[in-house]
Amino acid sequence: MKKFPDLQQIETFLAIVRNGSFRKAAKELNLSPSSLTNTITNLEDKLGVRLLNRSTRSLSLTVIGEEFLNNVIPVFDDYTRIIDNLNHHKEKPEGSVKVNMPRVVVDLFFQDYFIKFKETYPDITLEIFTTDSRINILDLGFDAGIRYIQDVSKDMIAIPFGPKLSVIPVASPSFVSKFGFPSSPKELINFRCINRCFPSGSIYKWEFIAAQGYITEISVNGDLVVDSDTAMIQAAEAGLGIAFVYEHLVRKQLKEGILVRLLPNDNYPADNFYIYYPSRKHIPIPLRTFITWVMSMNKNGL
């Protein structure tokens, strides 16, 4: 009689199917592709059936593999839920939370949110991955994501993450001394500005709140285009132009006079980031702990 497969073999199989390749699954699991090949071969030997059609260029489920996948997923989910529920009986919850977010979210919140969470829950492994491109967190194996609400799929549960933040124009004192101050947002087109590029290749249009209360967009000019707030701030400090960045990121520079705030009497849109996660009956304890903790931080105004 053949032995039942190990749980690790089932996890490996699910990771390969989820990623659509051995290489990507190996990267997710932090293992070598060859070790995954051996694991799947051993799994198929134990089951006595072939689960995957694989070659150097393609990977697909066999008919039996697809049937096995559909049957094993709910069983595996139930097993995960049962193990996870033991966290209710522990003084400190354990497990891991894997979150995807834009780079700027780490710049804005790492100290006040993520470090403090780890200090509060040392037994929970917090895995943070950054990408500015829109992704499907389920397809890539993430528990949650952080984005602006317009970038969150409608089938996700979303709650505010952190306070509302606004973006402001800043420049170095040397730049202001040489070129002067813009007297209105419309005058920015006459100044050298530092443009921000999205992953799609489009250039961000600077947003202001007009006197009538609606949001107006301005396409600025400049000979430097970057894709991060950190680069924009460094370029502004070097006197290369006006940057449009989160006020939270330049508080120290403004206080120390390294940068100067421009157009201080104008109003700027302020918005929240949102943490979002799949709508499902069972939310793993580590993720639930993180969500509850974020809600408490929001309530306390941090």
Secondary structure, DSSP 4 states (H G I P E B T S, - for coil): -PPPPPHHHHHHHHHHHHHTSHHHHHHHHTS-HHHHHHHHHHHHHHHTS--EEE-SS-EEE-HHHHHHHHHHHHHHHHHHHHHHHGGGGSSS--EEEEEEE-HHHHHHHIIIIIIHHHHH-TTEEEEEEE-SS---TTTTT-SEEEEEGGGS-TTEEEEEEEEEEEEEEEE-HHHHHHH---SSGGGGGGSEEEEEB-TTSPBPPEEEE-TTS-EEEE--EEEEEES-HHHHHHHHHTTS-BEEEEGGGGHHHHHHTSSEE--TTSB--EEEEEEEEE--S---HHHHHHHHHHHHHHHTT-
